[in-house]
Amino acid sequence: MPFDKITVETLPETNVIENIFGQPLGGIVQVAYVVEDLQKSITEFSEKFNIGPWFYSNGYTLKEAYYRGEPTDMRMGLALSFSGNMCFEVIQPLDDKPSVYWDVIKKKGYGFHHLGMATTQYEADVARYKKMGYVLAFEGLTPRGIRFAYFDTTGELPGMLELIEYNDTQLKFLSLMQQASVNWDGKDPSRKIEIITSQLT
């Protein structure tokens, strides 16, 4: 079946994440950067690396978020895009409240922040990384109710690791972005994330 004819509904039920993004379940599906200026970064990634289009939010609001065990209402802007099978994310902190983003910025400046790993066994994988001795630095829910957990792996790796819960909602959310990147003509690189979220209901 041609890729441009594939929809969420036509994908097989098994290994569906691998079939869409070419990445194995439990493997790295995202590379994320922390940036000083969201729109400037979108322009740079688009023009220099032909990554796009980007879907952004200037006030991304998390639910039930905890930073190193304490509740947090930190604010951030973020944008997501795809290049081939890989999701890219850029994040801009919008306040000076303590966060995993400021942790990295203060340590080594703006740039690479974390790798994202897909999981359909969220609790088990959180427990597994805790057992490895990594500190759970940040956790919560996205606006769509998707659970995430950042582990501080900076003692061994150049950044952190984020576990991202994958379910039908997250799958559709990302598949729409990935499909938009296929044969992208370079036009309109910065688009509001509501273009995607409006299609989830």
Secondary structure, 3 states (H helix, E strand, C coil): CCHHHCCHHHCCCCCHHHHHHCCCCCCEEEEEEECCCHHHHHHHHHHHHCCCCEEEEEEECCEEEEECCEECCCCEEEEEEEECCEEEEEEEECCCCCCHHHHHHHHHCCEEEEEEEEECCHHHHHHHHHHCCCEEEEEEECCCCCEEEEEECCCCCCCEEEEEECCHHHHHHHHHHHHHHCCCCCCCCEEECHHHHCCCC
